[in-house]
Amino acid sequence: MAKKPTDYEVGYCKPPTHTRFQKGRSGNPKGRSKGTRNLATDLEEELGERIRVREGDRELSVSKQRAMVKTLVARALKGDARAATTLVALITKLVSPHLEEPRETKLNAAEEKTLADLIAILAGPTPDNTKD
């Protein structure tokens, strides 16, 4: 049974029905298979695995990532310049952005007077404020 020309019009955003994606069939049949993982996922899982580490006379179970950080810090403390440079770079990249910027707060009149009195006490006697 042939369709009438008025039932369906081929044109912009209206491809012929026989060339459309079939229901239940992928548009990219040779694409990435389900369950494949990327490098970031594999790395995250590997670094999350726990290993036994001896620290002094104690044996601890820590993640591989934690063990690497401990090793890096220990080498930096022993004077390894490359480890220290790497550690400082990590700190500035990962820790510094999370630190809050100091907020400027305004003092009320009572707080300003208290602060001025405290500064005067800490400054101690000066020739200007000593009485003869």
VOBA-1610 file (N, C-alpha, C; in pm, whole numbers, padded with zeros to 5 digits, always signed):
BEGIN
Met+00084-00117+00000Met+00000+00000+00000Met+00089+00124+00000Ala+00080+00204-00099Ala+00163+00322-00115Ala+00106+00437-00035Lys+00198+00518+00022Lys+00154+00635+00099Lys+00119+00747+00004Lys+00028+00825+00045Lys-00012+00939-00036Lys+00093+01048-00021Pro+00118+01128-00121Pro+00215+01236-00111Pro+00180+01338-00003Thr+00055+01351+00033Thr+00015+01449+00135Thr+00040+01398+00276Asp+00057+01263+00295Asp+00080+01206+00429Asp+00217+01245+00484Tyr+00316+01249+00399Tyr+00452+01271+00447Tyr+00529+01351+00343Glu+00594+01457+00390Glu+00670+01540+00298Glu+00818+01529+00331Val+00902+01501+00233Val+01046+01494+00252Val+01102+01633+00233Gly+01190+01674+00324Gly+01249+01806+00311Gly+01339+01835+00432Tyr+01358+01962+00463Tyr+01445+02003+00573Tyr+01394+01945+00704Cys+01480+01875+00775Cys+01451+01808+00903Cys+01346+01699+00888Lys+01322+01653+00768Lys+01225+01546+00745Lys+01286+01447+00645Pro+01379+01359+00693Pro+01439+01263+00600Pro+01337+01156+00561Pro+01364+01086+00452Pro+01273+00979+00414Pro+01264+00875+00525Thr+01149+00817+00544Thr+01128+00724+00655Thr+01219+00602+00645His+01252+00556+00526His+01335+00435+00514His+01481+00459+00551Thr+01526+00588+00559Thr+01664+00616+00596Thr+01678+00659+00742Arg+01568+00670+00814Arg+01575+00709+00955Arg+01632+00595+01039Phe+01680+00628+01160Phe+01727+00525+01252Phe+01612+00430+01285Gln+01641+00303+01281Gln+01539+00205+01315Gln+01525+00196+01466Lys+01407+00172+01515Lys+01384+00161+01658Lys+01462+00041+01713Gly+01531+00062+01826Gly+01606-00045+01890Gly+01744-00069+01832Arg+01783+00005+01730Arg+01913-00013+01668Arg+01994+00116+01687Ser+02118+00100+01727Ser+02204+00214+01754Ser+02238+00287+01625Gly+02256+00417+01636Gly+02301+00496+01522Gly+02449+00477+01495Asn+02521+00422+01592Asn+02664+00398+01576Asn+02693+00255+01624Pro+02661+00154+01542Pro+02672+00016+01589Pro+02815-00028+01621Lys+02916+00035+01563Lys+03054-00004+01591Lys+03119+00091+01691Gly+03039+00165+01763Gly+03090+00262+01860Gly+03140+00195+01986Arg+03168+00277+02087Arg+03222+00227+02213Arg+03125+00128+02275Ser+03178+00011+02312Ser+03093-00090+02373Ser+03062-00052+02517Lys+02951-00102+02565Lys+02908-00070+02701Lys+03006-00127+02802Gly+03031-00052+02907Gly+03117-00101+03014Gly+03264-00069+02996Thr+03306-00018+02881Thr+03446+00019+02866Thr+03472+00144+02949Arg+03589+00148+03010Arg+03622+00257+03100Arg+03736+00338+03042Asn+03740+00464+03080Asn+03846+00549+03028Asn+03965+00549+03123Leu+04071+00616+03085Leu+04195+00619+03162Leu+04172+00681+03301Ala+04093+00786+03308Ala+04070+00852+03437Ala+04004+00757+03536Thr+03908+00678+03490Thr+03840+00583+03578Thr+03937+00476+03625Asp+04018+00422+03534Asp+04116+00320+03571Asp+04218+00375+03670Leu+04267+00496+03645Leu+04366+00557+03734Leu+04306+00581+03873Glu+04184+00631+03877Glu+04118+00657+04005Glu+04101+00529+04085Glu+04061+00422+04017Glu+04043+00294+04085Glu+04177+00240+04136Glu+04281+00249+04053Glu+04413+00198+04091Glu+04469+00274+04211Leu+04457+00407+04209Leu+04509+00487+04320Leu+04427+00469+04448Gly+04304+00423+04434Gly+04219+00402+04551Gly+04244+00269+04621Glu+04315+00177+04554Glu+04343+00047+04617Glu+04430+00066+04740Arg+04409-00017+04839Arg+04482-00004+04965Arg+04602-00099+04967Ile+04712-00049+05025Ile+04833-00129+05041Ile+04881-00114+05185Arg+04969-00205+05225Arg+05025-00200+05361Arg+05156-00124+05355Val+05172-00027+05446Val+05291+00057+05449Val+05347+00055+05591Arg+05480+00042+05601Arg+05544+00046+05733Arg+05590+00189+05758Glu+05544+00243+05870Glu+05581+00379+05911Glu+05640+00370+06051Gly+05773+00376+06057Gly+05839+00356+06186Gly+05825+00210+06226Asp+05766+00185+06344Asp+05745+00047+06387Asp+05601+00002+06368Arg+05519+00088+06306Arg+05378+00054+06282Arg+05357+00017+06135Glu+05257-00066+06112Glu+05219-00101+05976Glu+05077-00050+05954Leu+05060+00032+05850Leu+04931+00094+05821Leu+04876+00045+05688Ser+04746+00051+05674Ser+04682+00023+05546Ser+04632+00156+05490Val+04694+00201+05380Val+04658+00328+05319Val+04637+00308+05170Ser+04571+00404+05107Ser+04553+00397+04962Ser+04686+00424+04893Lys+04697+00380+04771Lys+04821+00403+04695Lys+04844+00553+04676Gln+04737+00626+04657Gln+04748+00772+04642Gln+04805+00834+04768Arg+04757+00791+04883Arg+04805+00844+05012Arg+04952+00805+05031Ala+04988+00683+04993Ala+05128+00639+05006Ala+05219+00725+04919Met+05174+00760+04798Met+05255+00845+04710Met+05273+00984+04770Val+05168+01039+04828Val+05179+01171+04890Val+05274+01165+05009Lys+05263+01060+05091Lys+05353+01045+05206Lys+05499+01037+05159Thr+05524+00962+05052Thr+05659+00948+04999Thr+05711+01082+04947Leu+05626+01155+04877Leu+05665+01285+04823Leu+05701+01383+04935Val+05619+01386+05038Val+05645+01476+05151Val+05774+01435+05223Ala+05793+01305+05244Ala+05913+01257+05312Ala+06039+01294+05234Arg+06035+01277+05102Arg+06152+01313+05019Arg+06178+01463+05024Ala+06071+01543+05020Ala+06087+01688+05025Ala+06149+01730+05158Leu+06107+01666+05266Leu+06162+01699+05398Leu+06308+01658+05411Lys+06349+01556+05337Lys+06489+01512+05342Lys+06580+01599+05256Gly+06520+01693+05179Gly+06602+01784+05102Gly+06602+01760+04953Asp+06518+01669+04905Asp+06510+01644+04761Asp+06443+01764+04694Ala+06520+01839+04615Ala+06469+01962+04554Ala+06357+01935+04454Arg+06369+01829+04378Arg+06264+01798+04280Arg+06133+01762+04350Ala+06141+01686+04458Ala+06021+01650+04533Ala+05959+01775+04597Ala+06044+01864+04648Ala+05994+01987+04710Ala+05924+02075+04606Thr+05981+02085+04487Thr+05920+02164+04381Thr+05785+02105+04340Thr+05780+01974+04326Thr+05655+01907+04291Thr+05550+01928+04400Leu+05592+01918+04525Leu+05500+01935+04637Leu+05444+02076+04643Val+05529+02176+04624Val+05484+02315+04625Val+05387+02340+04510Ala+05416+02283+04394Ala+05327+02299+04279Ala+05190+02236+04307Leu+05190+02119+04369Leu+05065+02054+04405Leu+04985+02136+04506Ile+05056+02189+04605Ile+04988+02269+04707Ile+04925+02392+04645Thr+04999+02463+04560Thr+04943+02585+04501Thr+04828+02553+04406Lys+04834+02439+04339Lys+04728+02404+04244Lys+04604+02350+04314Leu+04622+02266+04415Leu+04509+02197+04477Leu+04458+02259+04606Val+04548+02312+04688Val+04507+02360+04820Val+04476+02509+04819Ser+04557+02590+04754Ser+04540+02735+04758Ser+04405+02784+04707Pro+04349+02729+04599Pro+04219+02780+04554Pro+04107+02760+04656His+04124+02662+04746His+04019+02633+04843His+04027+02722+04967Leu+04138+02793+04983Leu+04151+02882+05097Leu+04063+03004+05075Glu+03995+03045+05181Glu+03909+03161+05169Glu+03990+03289+05167Glu+03943+03381+05087Glu+04006+03513+05085Glu+03962+03587+05209Pro+04051+03663+05272Pro+04009+03736+05391Pro+03901+03837+05356Arg+03799+03837+05438Arg+03689+03931+05415Arg+03713+04057+05495Glu+03682+04169+05436Glu+03698+04296+05504Glu+03573+04321+05587Thr+03592+04337+05717Thr+03478+04361+05804Thr+03487+04501+05861Lys+03372+04560+05879Lys+03369+04695+05935Lys+03340+04686+06084Leu+03412+04766+06161Leu+03394+04768+06306Leu+03292+04876+06343Asn+03215+04846+06448Asn+03124+04950+06496Asn+03202+05043+06589Ala+03139+05146+06638Ala+03207+05249+06718Ala+03269+05191+06844Ala+03198+05102+06914Ala+03249+05043+07038Ala+03373+04958+07009Glu+03370+04882+06899Glu+03484+04798+06865Glu+03605+04882+06826Glu+03581+04992+06754Glu+03691+05081+06717Glu+03755+05144+06840Lys+03674+05184+06940Lys+03728+05243+07063Lys+03810+05139+07139Thr+03758+05016+07149Thr+03830+04909+07217Thr+03963+04881+07148Leu+03962+04878+07015Leu+04085+04854+06939Leu+04185+04967+06960Ala+04138+05091+06961Ala+04227+05206+06984Ala+04288+05201+07124Asp+04205+05165+07224Asp+04257+05152+07361Asp+04362+05041+07370Leu+04336+04929+07304Leu+04432+04818+07306Leu+04563+04858+07241Ile+04555+04928+07129Ile+04677+04974+07061Ile+04755+05070+07151Ala+04684+05157+07221Ala+04751+05252+07311Ala+04820+05179+07426Ile+04754+05076+07479Ile+04814+04999+07589Ile+04938+04924+07540Leu+04927+04862+07424Leu+05040+04786+07370Leu+05156+04875+07329Ala+05126+04996+07285Ala+05231+05089+07244Ala+05314+05134+07364Gly+05252+05135+07481Gly+05323+05174+07602Gly+05332+05326+07613Pro+05392+05373+07721Pro+05399+05518+07741Pro+05495+05583+07641Thr+05452+05692+07584Thr+05535+05769+07492Thr+05547+05909+07550Pro+05641+05988+07505Pro+05657+06123+07560Pro+05532+06207+07542Asp+05449+06178+07441Asp+05331+06257+07417Asp+05220+06229+07520Asn+05205+06102+07562Asn+05093+06072+07651Asn+05133+06051+07797Thr+05255+06093+07837Thr+05295+06086+07977Thr+05267+06218+08044Lys+05221+06216+08166Lys+05190+06338+08240Lys+05307+06371+08331Asp+05339+06502+08341Asp+05448+06546+08429Asp+05395+06588+08562
//
